[in-house]
Amino acid sequence: MDSSKEAEIITHKSLREQVYEYLRKKLDGGELSPGSFINLNEMSERLG
C-alpha cells in the first residue's frame, strides 16, 4: 500500500443521529425557533 495515501474512514450515523444533527444545525443557525413547526416532509427529503 502506498504510504502517502491515508486510509479513508467511513462512519455511518444512525437516522436518530442524523435527525438530531439536522435539527441542532437549524436551531443554532436561527432557521428554527424553539417550539416552532417542523416540516417532516422537508426533513425526510433532505435526510433520505
CHARMM internal coordinates of N, CA and C (Angstrom, degrees):
IC EDIT
DIST 1 N 1 CA 1.4549
DIST 1 CA 1 C 1.5173
ANGL 1 N 1 CA 1 C 108.63
DIST 1 C 2 N 1.3001
ANGL 1 CA 1 C 2 N 116.75
DIHE 1 N 1 CA 1 C 2 N 142.56
DIST 2 N 2 CA 1.4556
ANGL 1 C 2 N 2 CA 123.06
DIHE 1 CA 1 C 2 N 2 CA 179.54
DIST 2 CA 2 C 1.5248
ANGL 2 N 2 CA 2 C 109.16
DIHE 1 C 2 N 2 CA 2 C -72.48
DIST 2 C 3 N 1.3196
ANGL 2 CA 2 C 3 N 116.71
DIHE 2 N 2 CA 2 C 3 N 121.26
DIST 3 N 3 CA 1.4689
ANGL 2 C 3 N 3 CA 120.39
DIHE 2 CA 2 C 3 N 3 CA -177.27
DIST 3 CA 3 C 1.5210
ANGL 3 N 3 CA 3 C 112.92
DIHE 2 C 3 N 3 CA 3 C -70.63
DIST 3 C 4 N 1.3301
ANGL 3 CA 3 C 4 N 117.74
DIHE 3 N 3 CA 3 C 4 N -15.29
DIST 4 N 4 CA 1.4621
ANGL 3 C 4 N 4 CA 119.66
DIHE 3 CA 3 C 4 N 4 CA 179.67
DIST 4 CA 4 C 1.5255
ANGL 4 N 4 CA 4 C 112.21
DIHE 3 C 4 N 4 CA 4 C -78.29
DIST 4 C 5 N 1.3157
ANGL 4 CA 4 C 5 N 116.70
DIHE 4 N 4 CA 4 C 5 N -14.69
DIST 5 N 5 CA 1.4641
ANGL 4 C 5 N 5 CA 120.33
DIHE 4 CA 4 C 5 N 5 CA 178.03
DIST 5 CA 5 C 1.5206
ANGL 5 N 5 CA 5 C 109.15
DIHE 4 C 5 N 5 CA 5 C -94.79
DIST 5 C 6 N 1.3142
ANGL 5 CA 5 C 6 N 114.76
DIHE 5 N 5 CA 5 C 6 N 134.40
DIST 6 N 6 CA 1.4566
ANGL 5 C 6 N 6 CA 119.23
DIHE 5 CA 5 C 6 N 6 CA 176.96
DIST 6 CA 6 C 1.5153
ANGL 6 N 6 CA 6 C 108.68
DIHE 5 C 6 N 6 CA 6 C -90.45
DIST 6 C 7 N 1.3048
ANGL 6 CA 6 C 7 N 115.68
DIHE 6 N 6 CA 6 C 7 N 146.88
DIST 7 N 7 CA 1.4604
ANGL 6 C 7 N 7 CA 120.15
DIHE 6 CA 6 C 7 N 7 CA 177.72
DIST 7 CA 7 C 1.5205
ANGL 7 N 7 CA 7 C 109.32
DIHE 6 C 7 N 7 CA 7 C -68.49
DIST 7 C 8 N 1.3078
ANGL 7 CA 7 C 8 N 115.22
DIHE 7 N 7 CA 7 C 8 N 134.76
DIST 8 N 8 CA 1.4593
ANGL 7 C 8 N 8 CA 120.14
DIHE 7 CA 7 C 8 N 8 CA 178.47
DIST 8 CA 8 C 1.5211
ANGL 8 N 8 CA 8 C 107.98
DIHE 7 C 8 N 8 CA 8 C -85.24
DIST 8 C 9 N 1.3093
ANGL 8 CA 8 C 9 N 115.46
DIHE 8 N 8 CA 8 C 9 N 126.51
DIST 9 N 9 CA 1.4537
ANGL 8 C 9 N 9 CA 120.90
DIHE 8 CA 8 C 9 N 9 CA 179.51
DIST 9 CA 9 C 1.5164
ANGL 9 N 9 CA 9 C 107.84
DIHE 8 C 9 N 9 CA 9 C -101.43
DIST 9 C 10 N 1.3123
ANGL 9 CA 9 C 10 N 115.26
DIHE 9 N 9 CA 9 C 10 N 123.02
DIST 10 N 10 CA 1.4536
ANGL 9 C 10 N 10 CA 120.81
DIHE 9 CA 9 C 10 N 10 CA -179.97
DIST 10 CA 10 C 1.5205
ANGL 10 N 10 CA 10 C 108.01
DIHE 9 C 10 N 10 CA 10 C -104.20
DIST 10 C 11 N 1.3083
ANGL 10 CA 10 C 11 N 114.81
DIHE 10 N 10 CA 10 C 11 N 123.87
DIST 11 N 11 CA 1.4566
ANGL 10 C 11 N 11 CA 119.23
DIHE 10 CA 10 C 11 N 11 CA 177.25
DIST 11 CA 11 C 1.5147
ANGL 11 N 11 CA 11 C 108.64
DIHE 10 C 11 N 11 CA 11 C -117.56
DIST 11 C 12 N 1.2934
ANGL 11 CA 11 C 12 N 115.08
DIHE 11 N 11 CA 11 C 12 N 138.84
DIST 12 N 12 CA 1.4548
ANGL 11 C 12 N 12 CA 120.93
DIHE 11 CA 11 C 12 N 12 CA 178.76
DIST 12 CA 12 C 1.5124
ANGL 12 N 12 CA 12 C 108.23
DIHE 11 C 12 N 12 CA 12 C -112.13
DIST 12 C 13 N 1.3129
ANGL 12 CA 12 C 13 N 116.25
DIHE 12 N 12 CA 12 C 13 N 130.01
DIST 13 N 13 CA 1.4571
ANGL 12 C 13 N 13 CA 121.34
DIHE 12 CA 12 C 13 N 13 CA 179.56
DIST 13 CA 13 C 1.5170
ANGL 13 N 13 CA 13 C 108.66
DIHE 12 C 13 N 13 CA 13 C -102.97
DIST 13 C 14 N 1.3036
ANGL 13 CA 13 C 14 N 114.88
DIHE 13 N 13 CA 13 C 14 N 143.89
DIST 14 N 14 CA 1.4551
ANGL 13 C 14 N 14 CA 119.09
DIHE 13 CA 13 C 14 N 14 CA 176.85
DIST 14 CA 14 C 1.5254
ANGL 14 N 14 CA 14 C 109.26
DIHE 13 C 14 N 14 CA 14 C -69.56
DIST 14 C 15 N 1.3132
ANGL 14 CA 14 C 15 N 115.94
DIHE 14 N 14 CA 14 C 15 N 161.50
DIST 15 N 15 CA 1.4605
ANGL 14 C 15 N 15 CA 120.35
DIHE 14 CA 14 C 15 N 15 CA 178.45
DIST 15 CA 15 C 1.5200
ANGL 15 N 15 CA 15 C 109.96
DIHE 14 C 15 N 15 CA 15 C -59.83
DIST 15 C 16 N 1.3132
ANGL 15 CA 15 C 16 N 116.91
DIHE 15 N 15 CA 15 C 16 N -37.79
DIST 16 N 16 CA 1.4653
ANGL 15 C 16 N 16 CA 121.55
DIHE 15 CA 15 C 16 N 16 CA 178.37
DIST 16 CA 16 C 1.5232
ANGL 16 N 16 CA 16 C 110.85
DIHE 15 C 16 N 16 CA 16 C -59.50
DIST 16 C 17 N 1.3342
ANGL 16 CA 16 C 17 N 116.64
DIHE 16 N 16 CA 16 C 17 N -43.96
DIST 17 N 17 CA 1.4662
ANGL 16 C 17 N 17 CA 120.40
DIHE 16 CA 16 C 17 N 17 CA 178.74
DIST 17 CA 17 C 1.5282
ANGL 17 N 17 CA 17 C 111.44
DIHE 16 C 17 N 17 CA 17 C -65.95
DIST 17 C 18 N 1.3247
ANGL 17 CA 17 C 18 N 116.71
DIHE 17 N 17 CA 17 C 18 N -39.75
DIST 18 N 18 CA 1.4592
ANGL 17 C 18 N 18 CA 120.58
DIHE 17 CA 17 C 18 N 18 CA 179.45
DIST 18 CA 18 C 1.5273
ANGL 18 N 18 CA 18 C 111.24
DIHE 17 C 18 N 18 CA 18 C -63.81
DIST 18 C 19 N 1.3306
ANGL 18 CA 18 C 19 N 116.71
DIHE 18 N 18 CA 18 C 19 N -43.33
DIST 19 N 19 CA 1.4617
ANGL 18 C 19 N 19 CA 121.13
DIHE 18 CA 18 C 19 N 19 CA 179.40
DIST 19 CA 19 C 1.5199
ANGL 19 N 19 CA 19 C 109.88
DIHE 18 C 19 N 19 CA 19 C -64.87
DIST 19 C 20 N 1.3292
ANGL 19 CA 19 C 20 N 116.95
DIHE 19 N 19 CA 19 C 20 N -43.88
DIST 20 N 20 CA 1.4627
ANGL 19 C 20 N 20 CA 120.92
DIHE 19 CA 19 C 20 N 20 CA 179.22
DIST 20 CA 20 C 1.5266
ANGL 20 N 20 CA 20 C 110.48
DIHE 19 C 20 N 20 CA 20 C -58.56
DIST 20 C 21 N 1.3396
ANGL 20 CA 20 C 21 N 116.83
DIHE 20 N 20 CA 20 C 21 N -48.69
DIST 21 N 21 CA 1.4643
ANGL 20 C 21 N 21 CA 120.58
DIHE 20 CA 20 C 21 N 21 CA -178.90
DIST 21 CA 21 C 1.5308
ANGL 21 N 21 CA 21 C 111.61
DIHE 20 C 21 N 21 CA 21 C -63.86
DIST 21 C 22 N 1.3214
ANGL 21 CA 21 C 22 N 117.25
DIHE 21 N 21 CA 21 C 22 N -40.16
DIST 22 N 22 CA 1.4654
ANGL 21 C 22 N 22 CA 121.79
DIHE 21 CA 21 C 22 N 22 CA 178.23
DIST 22 CA 22 C 1.5253
ANGL 22 N 22 CA 22 C 110.28
DIHE 21 C 22 N 22 CA 22 C -60.24
DIST 22 C 23 N 1.3397
ANGL 22 CA 22 C 23 N 116.59
DIHE 22 N 22 CA 22 C 23 N -49.98
DIST 23 N 23 CA 1.4631
ANGL 22 C 23 N 23 CA 120.61
DIHE 22 CA 22 C 23 N 23 CA -178.88
DIST 23 CA 23 C 1.5251
ANGL 23 N 23 CA 23 C 111.73
DIHE 22 C 23 N 23 CA 23 C -66.84
DIST 23 C 24 N 1.3189
ANGL 23 CA 23 C 24 N 117.01
DIHE 23 N 23 CA 23 C 24 N -38.80
DIST 24 N 24 CA 1.4660
ANGL 23 C 24 N 24 CA 121.36
DIHE 23 CA 23 C 24 N 24 CA 179.11
DIST 24 CA 24 C 1.5266
ANGL 24 N 24 CA 24 C 110.40
DIHE 23 C 24 N 24 CA 24 C -61.30
DIST 24 C 25 N 1.3426
ANGL 24 CA 24 C 25 N 116.80
DIHE 24 N 24 CA 24 C 25 N -43.83
DIST 25 N 25 CA 1.4649
ANGL 24 C 25 N 25 CA 120.59
DIHE 24 CA 24 C 25 N 25 CA 178.92
DIST 25 CA 25 C 1.5226
ANGL 25 N 25 CA 25 C 111.13
DIHE 24 C 25 N 25 CA 25 C -64.05
DIST 25 C 26 N 1.3292
ANGL 25 CA 25 C 26 N 116.34
DIHE 25 N 25 CA 25 C 26 N -40.71
DIST 26 N 26 CA 1.4688
ANGL 25 C 26 N 26 CA 120.54
DIHE 25 CA 25 C 26 N 26 CA 178.52
DIST 26 CA 26 C 1.5267
ANGL 26 N 26 CA 26 C 110.51
DIHE 25 C 26 N 26 CA 26 C -63.65
DIST 26 C 27 N 1.3212
ANGL 26 CA 26 C 27 N 117.31
DIHE 26 N 26 CA 26 C 27 N -42.42
DIST 27 N 27 CA 1.4664
ANGL 26 C 27 N 27 CA 121.15
DIHE 26 CA 26 C 27 N 27 CA 179.13
DIST 27 CA 27 C 1.5254
ANGL 27 N 27 CA 27 C 111.20
DIHE 26 C 27 N 27 CA 27 C -67.02
DIST 27 C 28 N 1.3225
ANGL 27 CA 27 C 28 N 116.14
DIHE 27 N 27 CA 27 C 28 N -48.14
DIST 28 N 28 CA 1.4675
ANGL 27 C 28 N 28 CA 120.65
DIHE 27 CA 27 C 28 N 28 CA -178.85
DIST 28 CA 28 C 1.5237
ANGL 28 N 28 CA 28 C 112.00
DIHE 27 C 28 N 28 CA 28 C -64.28
DIST 28 C 29 N 1.3342
ANGL 28 CA 28 C 29 N 116.98
DIHE 28 N 28 CA 28 C 29 N -32.61
DIST 29 N 29 CA 1.4609
ANGL 28 C 29 N 29 CA 121.52
DIHE 28 CA 28 C 29 N 29 CA -178.80
DIST 29 CA 29 C 1.5203
ANGL 29 N 29 CA 29 C 113.71
DIHE 28 C 29 N 29 CA 29 C -84.64
DIST 29 C 30 N 1.3288
ANGL 29 CA 29 C 30 N 116.70
DIHE 29 N 29 CA 29 C 30 N -2.25
DIST 30 N 30 CA 1.4555
ANGL 29 C 30 N 30 CA 120.24
DIHE 29 CA 29 C 30 N 30 CA 179.03
DIST 30 CA 30 C 1.5180
ANGL 30 N 30 CA 30 C 114.28
DIHE 29 C 30 N 30 CA 30 C 79.02
DIST 30 C 31 N 1.3317
ANGL 30 CA 30 C 31 N 117.19
DIHE 30 N 30 CA 30 C 31 N 7.28
DIST 31 N 31 CA 1.4633
ANGL 30 C 31 N 31 CA 120.55
DIHE 30 CA 30 C 31 N 31 CA 179.44
DIST 31 CA 31 C 1.5275
ANGL 31 N 31 CA 31 C 111.53
DIHE 30 C 31 N 31 CA 31 C -80.21
DIST 31 C 32 N 1.3084
ANGL 31 CA 31 C 32 N 116.62
DIHE 31 N 31 CA 31 C 32 N -16.86
DIST 32 N 32 CA 1.4539
ANGL 31 C 32 N 32 CA 122.41
DIHE 31 CA 31 C 32 N 32 CA -177.96
DIST 32 CA 32 C 1.5174
ANGL 32 N 32 CA 32 C 107.81
DIHE 31 C 32 N 32 CA 32 C -136.99
DIST 32 C 33 N 1.3157
ANGL 32 CA 32 C 33 N 116.04
DIHE 32 N 32 CA 32 C 33 N 127.41
DIST 33 N 33 CA 1.4624
ANGL 32 C 33 N 33 CA 120.97
DIHE 32 CA 32 C 33 N 33 CA 179.83
DIST 33 CA 33 C 1.5232
ANGL 33 N 33 CA 33 C 109.38
DIHE 32 C 33 N 33 CA 33 C -96.72
DIST 33 C 34 N 1.3274
ANGL 33 CA 33 C 34 N 117.39
DIHE 33 N 33 CA 33 C 34 N 147.52
DIST 34 N 34 CA 1.4629
ANGL 33 C 34 N 34 CA 119.51
DIHE 33 CA 33 C 34 N 34 CA 176.47
DIST 34 CA 34 C 1.5250
ANGL 34 N 34 CA 34 C 110.51
DIHE 33 C 34 N 34 CA 34 C -55.32
DIST 34 C 35 N 1.3251
ANGL 34 CA 34 C 35 N 116.23
DIHE 34 N 34 CA 34 C 35 N 130.19
DIST 35 N 35 CA 1.4544
ANGL 34 C 35 N 35 CA 121.54
DIHE 34 CA 34 C 35 N 35 CA 179.74
DIST 35 CA 35 C 1.5162
ANGL 35 N 35 CA 35 C 114.77
DIHE 34 C 35 N 35 CA 35 C 87.04
DIST 35 C 36 N 1.3345
ANGL 35 CA 35 C 36 N 117.12
DIHE 35 N 35 CA 35 C 36 N -1.11
DIST 36 N 36 CA 1.4654
ANGL 35 C 36 N 36 CA 119.48
DIHE 35 CA 35 C 36 N 36 CA -178.36
DIST 36 CA 36 C 1.5297
ANGL 36 N 36 CA 36 C 111.21
DIHE 35 C 36 N 36 CA 36 C -82.53
DIST 36 C 37 N 1.3216
ANGL 36 CA 36 C 37 N 115.53
DIHE 36 N 36 CA 36 C 37 N 167.36
DIST 37 N 37 CA 1.4554
ANGL 36 C 37 N 37 CA 123.48
DIHE 36 CA 36 C 37 N 37 CA -178.95
DIST 37 CA 37 C 1.5236
ANGL 37 N 37 CA 37 C 110.46
DIHE 36 C 37 N 37 CA 37 C -69.78
DIST 37 C 38 N 1.3248
ANGL 37 CA 37 C 38 N 116.86
DIHE 37 N 37 CA 37 C 38 N 137.76
DIST 38 N 38 CA 1.4620
ANGL 37 C 38 N 38 CA 122.24
DIHE 37 CA 37 C 38 N 38 CA 176.15
DIST 38 CA 38 C 1.5210
ANGL 38 N 38 CA 38 C 107.49
DIHE 37 C 38 N 38 CA 38 C -109.91
DIST 38 C 39 N 1.3200
ANGL 38 CA 38 C 39 N 116.49
DIHE 38 N 38 CA 38 C 39 N 122.15
DIST 39 N 39 CA 1.4562
ANGL 38 C 39 N 39 CA 121.56
DIHE 38 CA 38 C 39 N 39 CA 178.62
DIST 39 CA 39 C 1.5305
ANGL 39 N 39 CA 39 C 108.25
DIHE 38 C 39 N 39 CA 39 C -81.55
DIST 39 C 40 N 1.3234
ANGL 39 CA 39 C 40 N 116.14
DIHE 39 N 39 CA 39 C 40 N 102.62
DIST 40 N 40 CA 1.4599
ANGL 39 C 40 N 40 CA 120.87
DIHE 39 CA 39 C 40 N 40 CA -176.55
DIST 40 CA 40 C 1.5219
ANGL 40 N 40 CA 40 C 112.43
DIHE 39 C 40 N 40 CA 40 C -67.00
DIST 40 C 41 N 1.3248
ANGL 40 CA 40 C 41 N 117.43
DIHE 40 N 40 CA 40 C 41 N -33.81
DIST 41 N 41 CA 1.4709
ANGL 40 C 41 N 41 CA 119.98
DIHE 40 CA 40 C 41 N 41 CA 178.31
DIST 41 CA 41 C 1.5228
ANGL 41 N 41 CA 41 C 111.02
DIHE 40 C 41 N 41 CA 41 C -64.23
DIST 41 C 42 N 1.3286
ANGL 41 CA 41 C 42 N 116.62
DIHE 41 N 41 CA 41 C 42 N -44.39
DIST 42 N 42 CA 1.4684
ANGL 41 C 42 N 42 CA 120.62
DIHE 41 CA 41 C 42 N 42 CA 178.41
DIST 42 CA 42 C 1.5275
ANGL 42 N 42 CA 42 C 110.60
DIHE 41 C 42 N 42 CA 42 C -63.02
DIST 42 C 43 N 1.3245
ANGL 42 CA 42 C 43 N 116.41
DIHE 42 N 42 CA 42 C 43 N -44.50
DIST 43 N 43 CA 1.4554
ANGL 42 C 43 N 43 CA 120.27
DIHE 42 CA 42 C 43 N 43 CA -178.82
DIST 43 CA 43 C 1.5288
ANGL 43 N 43 CA 43 C 110.75
DIHE 42 C 43 N 43 CA 43 C -64.03
DIST 43 C 44 N 1.3173
ANGL 43 CA 43 C 44 N 118.01
DIHE 43 N 43 CA 43 C 44 N -41.92
DIST 44 N 44 CA 1.4645
ANGL 43 C 44 N 44 CA 120.52
DIHE 43 CA 43 C 44 N 44 CA -179.23
DIST 44 CA 44 C 1.5264
ANGL 44 N 44 CA 44 C 111.23
DIHE 43 C 44 N 44 CA 44 C -67.19
DIST 44 C 45 N 1.3317
ANGL 44 CA 44 C 45 N 117.89
DIHE 44 N 44 CA 44 C 45 N -34.80
DIST 45 N 45 CA 1.4655
ANGL 44 C 45 N 45 CA 120.65
DIHE 44 CA 44 C 45 N 45 CA 176.78
DIST 45 CA 45 C 1.5222
ANGL 45 N 45 CA 45 C 111.21
DIHE 44 C 45 N 45 CA 45 C -66.76
DIST 45 C 46 N 1.3053
ANGL 45 CA 45 C 46 N 116.81
DIHE 45 N 45 CA 45 C 46 N -40.65
DIST 46 N 46 CA 1.4701
ANGL 45 C 46 N 46 CA 120.72
DIHE 45 CA 45 C 46 N 46 CA -178.60
DIST 46 CA 46 C 1.5229
ANGL 46 N 46 CA 46 C 112.28
DIHE 45 C 46 N 46 CA 46 C -71.51
DIST 46 C 47 N 1.3273
ANGL 46 CA 46 C 47 N 116.82
DIHE 46 N 46 CA 46 C 47 N -34.68
DIST 47 N 47 CA 1.4595
ANGL 46 C 47 N 47 CA 120.25
DIHE 46 CA 46 C 47 N 47 CA -176.38
DIST 47 CA 47 C 1.5269
ANGL 47 N 47 CA 47 C 113.14
DIHE 46 C 47 N 47 CA 47 C -93.57
DIST 47 C 48 N 1.3003
ANGL 47 CA 47 C 48 N 117.01
DIHE 47 N 47 CA 47 C 48 N -9.57
DIST 48 N 48 CA 1.4642
ANGL 47 C 48 N 48 CA 121.00
DIHE 47 CA 47 C 48 N 48 CA 177.32
DIST 48 CA 48 C 1.4545
ANGL 48 N 48 CA 48 C 112.13
DIHE 47 C 48 N 48 CA 48 C 86.93
END
COOR INIT
IC SEED 1 N 1 CA 1 C
IC BUILD
